[in-house]
Amino acid sequence: MIDGRRDGIRISRGGDNTDESRLALMLDRLTADEPLVDRFVYLVGRPPLKDFTGFVTEQGVNGQDADVGALTEEWHVASRYIRELQSREKGWPDDAVIEPLPGHLEPLRDRLFDDPVFRRAFNTVPTDIGIVELDRLVVYQKFVNLSHRELFRRGLGADHGDADVFRACLPFDHPQPPVRWVRTHRNEFVFVSPSNDIRFLESVVLEPDQIDSSRRSGSVAGVVALTVGFGSNFLNAIHCEDRLILLNGTHRAYCLREIGYTHLPCIIQHVSTREELDAAACGDLRRNPEPYLRQARPPMFKDYFDPRLHRIVPVPRRLRQVRVKFEIEESDVPGL
């Protein structure tokens, strides 16, 4: 039973699988003959009508054949239900509770705090680790890709315990999804991954002694590196105006909620002003925070599991591509 509590965290299984490479290995088990269609849980009734119909007709399998009139009516039915929830569950996300991390997970928390990626990603506002109730989290992400479920479960393993769940939520060892790259031109590289988290990270300047001397073609004066990779990829939420808003890790949280976890360890960023929210948030939460902070009953994590508030949309599988191109210009200028 998942409702039993043990040292402050609600879990469904025991066990202690300490294989820290499991999440990195799980994607390697994909076979080439897997169906190239993913199923998405798309929230209905709250994202604008044109966003919903556009997603189904433009991105869904055979979307051009969809009945737009029926989709519109489906959206209106969900919208009316949301208006009921605004009254019935008014204030439900308010006074968010953050429970302390159980003592037996504190060593893992300390390892997370020592992680350079964590320290750099969460240095703007006060941040700590706590246990949050998933269903009461406010959400701004419109959809969840269900293809992540089996991959995640295979990586988590059948006999997992608290430590495995902590690492799944807060992977300080930073397992990476598969990625391939190719040099397409002298000044251009292309990176491809099934993960939509791959991105251009930053440009950095390195000292000559920071690169392998065997790879130098001359006397190196400096190195400019254009880095491509993945984000910090932690389950984290923003605590603002007494509400907890899920910022990252929606897919992992969905997978764990589906197999019975109601409470999970999460990075909490404590935001006290709208200026801090603008610095810490991203996406629609940064552009338009009012619906998430002011509505009596905003979109909640539990809505992903309410059949009255979502539609399953089959979508052709895609790979994310990052193209990096640089320019070199050499010229003579007058001396000073």
C-alpha positions as CSV (number, residue, x, y, z in Angstrom):
1,M,0.0,0.0,0.0
2,I,1.3,3.4,-0.9
3,D,-0.4,5.3,2.0
4,G,1.9,4.0,4.6
5,R,4.5,6.5,5.8
6,R,8.1,5.7,6.6
7,D,10.3,8.4,8.0
8,G,8.3,11.1,6.3
9,I,8.2,9.9,2.7
10,R,5.3,8.0,1.2
11,I,6.5,5.1,-0.9
12,S,5.2,1.9,-2.4
13,R,8.2,-0.5,-2.3
14,G,11.3,-1.3,-0.4
15,G,14.7,-2.5,-1.6
16,D,18.0,-0.8,-2.3
17,N,19.2,-0.9,-5.9
18,T,22.4,1.1,-5.8
19,D,23.3,0.9,-9.5
20,E,23.8,4.5,-10.3
21,S,24.2,3.9,-14.0
22,R,20.8,2.4,-14.5
23,L,19.1,5.6,-15.8
24,A,21.8,6.1,-18.4
25,L,21.5,2.5,-19.5
26,M,17.8,2.3,-19.9
27,L,17.6,4.3,-23.1
28,D,20.2,2.1,-24.6
29,R,17.7,-0.8,-24.4
30,L,15.5,0.8,-27.0
31,T,15.1,-1.4,-30.1
32,A,15.0,-0.1,-33.7
33,D,11.6,-1.7,-34.3
34,E,9.7,0.2,-31.6
35,P,6.6,2.0,-33.0
36,L,7.5,5.5,-34.0
37,V,4.4,7.0,-32.3
38,D,4.2,8.5,-28.9
39,R,1.0,9.0,-26.8
40,F,0.6,12.4,-25.1
41,V,-1.6,13.3,-22.2
42,Y,-2.8,16.8,-23.2
43,L,-4.7,19.0,-20.8
44,V,-8.1,20.1,-22.2
45,G,-10.2,23.1,-21.3
46,R,-7.6,25.3,-19.8
47,P,-5.0,25.9,-22.5
48,P,-6.6,28.2,-25.2
49,L,-9.0,26.4,-27.6
50,K,-6.8,27.1,-30.6
51,D,-3.8,25.6,-28.8
52,F,-5.7,22.4,-28.2
53,T,-7.2,22.0,-31.6
54,G,-3.9,23.0,-33.2
55,F,-2.0,20.4,-31.3
56,V,-4.4,17.6,-32.3
57,T,-4.7,18.6,-36.0
58,E,-1.2,19.7,-36.6
59,Q,0.9,17.4,-34.5
60,G,-1.4,14.4,-34.0
61,V,-1.3,11.2,-36.1
62,N,-3.9,11.8,-38.9
63,G,-4.7,15.1,-37.4
64,Q,-5.8,16.5,-40.7
65,D,-8.8,14.2,-40.5
66,A,-9.8,15.2,-37.0
67,D,-13.3,16.6,-36.4
68,V,-12.6,20.2,-35.3
69,G,-16.2,20.6,-34.2
70,A,-16.0,17.6,-31.9
71,L,-12.7,18.8,-30.5
72,T,-14.2,22.2,-29.8
73,E,-17.1,20.7,-27.9
74,E,-14.7,18.5,-26.0
75,W,-12.8,21.6,-24.9
76,H,-16.0,23.4,-23.9
77,V,-17.1,20.4,-21.7
78,A,-13.7,20.4,-20.0
79,S,-13.9,24.2,-19.6
80,R,-17.3,24.0,-17.9
81,Y,-15.9,21.3,-15.5
82,I,-13.0,23.6,-14.7
83,R,-15.4,26.3,-13.7
84,E,-17.0,23.8,-11.3
85,L,-13.6,23.1,-9.8
86,Q,-12.9,26.8,-9.4
87,S,-15.8,26.8,-6.9
88,R,-15.5,23.3,-5.4
89,E,-11.7,23.3,-4.9
90,K,-11.2,27.0,-4.4
91,G,-7.9,27.6,-2.6
92,W,-6.9,24.0,-2.9
93,P,-3.2,24.8,-3.8
94,D,-2.8,27.4,-1.1
95,D,-0.8,27.0,2.0
96,A,1.4,24.4,0.3
97,V,3.1,22.0,2.8
98,I,6.8,21.2,2.4
99,E,7.7,18.3,4.6
100,P,11.3,17.8,5.8
101,L,13.5,15.2,4.1
102,P,13.8,11.9,6.0
103,G,17.0,11.6,7.9
104,H,18.1,8.5,6.0
105,L,18.1,10.5,2.8
106,E,20.2,13.4,4.1
107,P,23.5,11.9,2.9
108,L,22.1,11.9,-0.7
109,R,21.0,15.5,-0.2
110,D,24.5,16.4,0.9
111,R,25.9,14.8,-2.3
112,L,23.4,16.8,-4.3
113,F,24.5,20.0,-2.6
114,D,28.1,19.2,-3.5
115,D,27.2,18.8,-7.2
116,P,28.6,21.7,-9.3
117,V,25.7,21.6,-11.7
118,F,23.2,22.0,-8.7
119,R,25.3,24.8,-7.2
120,R,25.4,26.8,-10.5
121,A,21.7,26.1,-11.5
122,F,20.2,27.1,-8.1
123,N,22.2,30.1,-6.9
124,T,19.7,32.8,-7.5
125,V,17.1,32.5,-4.7
126,P,17.1,30.5,-1.4
127,T,16.8,26.8,-2.2
128,D,16.4,23.6,-0.1
129,I,15.2,20.0,-0.5
130,G,11.8,18.8,0.9
131,I,9.0,16.3,0.4
132,V,6.1,17.6,-1.6
133,E,2.6,16.2,-2.4
134,L,2.3,15.8,-6.1
135,D,-1.4,16.3,-6.6
136,R,-1.3,19.7,-4.9
137,L,1.4,21.1,-7.2
138,V,0.4,23.8,-9.6
139,V,1.5,23.0,-13.2
140,Y,2.0,25.0,-16.4
141,Q,3.1,22.2,-18.8
142,K,0.3,21.4,-21.1
143,F,1.2,17.8,-21.9
144,V,3.1,14.7,-20.8
145,N,4.7,12.2,-23.2
146,L,3.7,8.7,-22.0
147,S,6.5,7.1,-23.9
148,H,8.8,8.0,-21.0
149,R,6.9,5.6,-18.7
150,E,8.4,2.2,-19.6
151,L,11.8,3.7,-20.1
152,F,11.7,5.2,-16.6
153,R,10.3,2.1,-15.0
154,R,13.0,-0.1,-16.6
155,G,15.6,2.3,-15.3
156,L,14.2,2.5,-11.8
157,G,14.0,-1.3,-11.5
158,A,11.5,-3.6,-9.9
159,D,13.0,-3.7,-6.4
160,H,13.7,0.0,-5.6
161,G,13.7,1.9,-2.4
162,D,13.9,5.4,-1.1
163,A,17.5,6.0,-2.3
164,D,16.5,5.0,-5.9
165,V,13.5,7.3,-5.9
166,F,15.7,10.2,-4.6
167,R,18.2,9.6,-7.4
168,A,15.4,9.3,-10.0
169,C,14.0,12.7,-8.9
170,L,17.4,14.4,-8.2
171,P,20.0,12.6,-10.3
172,F,23.2,14.2,-9.1
173,D,25.2,11.7,-11.2
174,H,23.5,13.3,-14.4
175,P,22.8,10.2,-16.5
176,Q,22.5,11.2,-20.2
177,P,20.1,10.1,-22.8
178,P,21.6,8.8,-26.1
179,V,23.0,11.5,-28.3
180,R,24.8,11.4,-31.7
181,W,26.7,14.2,-33.5
182,V,28.2,14.7,-36.9
183,R,30.3,17.4,-38.5
184,T,28.3,18.5,-41.5
185,H,30.6,21.3,-42.6
186,R,34.0,22.8,-41.7
187,N,32.2,25.2,-39.3
188,E,29.0,23.3,-38.5
189,F,28.1,20.4,-36.2
190,V,24.7,18.7,-35.7
191,F,23.7,17.0,-32.5
192,V,20.6,14.7,-32.4
193,S,18.9,13.0,-29.4
194,P,15.5,11.5,-28.6
195,S,15.4,13.8,-25.5
196,N,13.9,17.2,-26.0
197,D,16.1,18.4,-23.2
198,I,19.2,18.6,-25.4
199,R,20.2,22.2,-26.0
200,F,23.0,24.7,-26.6
201,L,24.3,25.3,-23.1
202,E,26.9,28.1,-23.3
203,S,30.1,29.3,-24.8
204,V,33.2,29.1,-22.6
205,V,36.8,30.2,-22.9
206,L,39.5,27.6,-21.9
207,E,43.2,27.9,-21.3
208,P,45.5,26.1,-23.7
209,D,46.5,23.6,-21.0
210,Q,42.9,22.5,-20.6
211,I,42.9,20.6,-23.9
212,D,44.9,17.5,-24.9
213,S,48.2,18.6,-26.3
214,S,48.1,15.8,-28.9
215,R,45.1,17.5,-30.5
216,R,46.8,20.9,-31.0
217,S,47.7,21.8,-34.6
218,G,49.8,24.8,-33.5
219,S,50.7,26.9,-30.6
220,V,47.4,27.5,-29.0
221,A,46.6,31.0,-27.6
222,G,43.1,30.3,-26.4
223,V,40.2,27.9,-26.8
224,V,36.5,28.9,-27.4
225,A,34.2,26.0,-26.7
226,L,30.5,25.9,-27.7
227,T,28.9,23.4,-25.3
228,V,25.9,21.3,-26.2
229,G,24.2,19.0,-23.6
230,F,21.3,18.7,-21.2
231,G,19.8,20.8,-18.4
232,S,20.2,20.1,-14.7
233,N,17.2,17.8,-15.0
234,F,16.1,17.9,-11.4
235,L,12.6,17.7,-10.0
236,N,12.1,21.2,-8.8
237,A,9.3,23.6,-7.8
238,I,9.0,27.3,-7.1
239,H,7.5,28.3,-3.7
240,C,5.8,31.6,-4.4
241,E,2.9,33.3,-2.6
242,D,2.1,30.1,-0.6
243,R,1.9,27.9,-3.7
244,L,4.2,25.3,-5.1
245,I,4.5,25.4,-8.9
246,L,6.2,22.5,-10.6
247,L,9.0,23.9,-12.8
248,N,10.9,20.8,-14.0
249,G,10.6,17.1,-13.8
250,T,7.0,16.7,-14.8
251,H,7.5,13.4,-16.7
252,R,9.4,11.7,-13.9
253,A,6.8,12.9,-11.4
254,Y,4.0,11.5,-13.6
255,C,5.7,8.1,-13.9
256,L,6.2,7.9,-10.2
257,R,2.6,9.0,-9.4
258,E,1.3,6.5,-11.8
259,I,3.0,3.6,-10.0
260,G,1.7,4.9,-6.6
261,Y,4.0,7.6,-5.2
262,T,2.1,10.5,-3.8
263,H,5.0,12.4,-2.2
264,L,8.4,12.9,-3.6
265,P,11.7,14.7,-2.8
266,C,12.0,17.9,-4.7
267,I,14.2,21.0,-5.0
268,I,12.3,24.0,-3.6
269,Q,13.2,27.5,-4.8
270,H,11.7,30.1,-2.4
271,V,10.6,33.2,-4.2
272,S,9.5,36.3,-2.3
273,T,9.0,38.9,-5.1
274,R,7.9,38.9,-8.7
275,E,11.4,40.1,-9.6
276,E,12.8,36.9,-8.1
277,L,10.1,34.8,-9.9
278,D,11.1,36.3,-13.2
279,A,14.7,35.4,-12.5
280,A,13.9,31.8,-11.4
281,A,11.0,30.8,-13.6
282,C,10.8,29.9,-17.2
283,G,8.3,29.4,-20.0
284,D,4.7,30.5,-19.6
285,L,5.1,30.8,-15.8
286,R,7.6,33.6,-16.4
287,R,5.6,35.2,-19.2
288,N,2.2,35.1,-17.6
289,P,2.4,34.1,-13.9
290,E,-1.1,35.4,-12.9
291,P,-3.2,32.3,-13.7
292,Y,-0.9,30.1,-11.6
293,L,-0.7,32.4,-8.6
294,R,-4.1,34.2,-8.6
295,Q,-6.7,31.7,-9.9
296,A,-8.7,30.2,-7.1
297,R,-8.1,26.7,-8.6
298,P,-5.2,26.8,-11.2
299,P,-4.1,23.8,-13.3
300,M,-2.9,21.1,-10.9
301,F,-0.8,18.0,-11.2
302,K,-3.7,15.7,-10.5
303,D,-5.4,17.0,-13.6
304,Y,-3.1,14.9,-15.8
305,F,-4.9,11.9,-14.3
306,D,-8.5,13.2,-14.6
307,P,-10.1,11.8,-17.8
308,R,-12.4,14.8,-17.8
309,L,-9.5,17.1,-18.1
310,H,-7.2,15.4,-20.6
311,R,-7.1,13.8,-24.0
312,I,-4.7,11.1,-25.2
313,V,-3.2,12.3,-28.5
314,P,-0.9,10.0,-30.6
315,V,1.9,12.0,-32.0
316,P,4.7,10.9,-34.5
317,R,7.9,10.4,-32.6
318,R,10.5,13.1,-33.2
319,L,14.2,13.6,-32.4
320,R,15.5,16.9,-31.1
321,Q,18.3,18.4,-33.3
322,V,20.7,21.1,-32.3
323,R,22.8,22.7,-35.0
324,V,25.9,24.6,-34.0
325,K,27.6,26.9,-36.5
326,F,30.5,29.3,-36.0
327,E,32.2,32.0,-38.1
328,I,35.8,33.0,-38.3
329,E,36.9,36.4,-39.6
330,E,40.6,37.4,-40.0
331,S,41.7,40.8,-41.0
332,D,44.4,43.4,-40.6
333,V,43.7,46.6,-38.7
334,P,45.8,49.8,-38.2
335,G,48.2,49.7,-35.4
336,L,47.7,52.0,-32.4
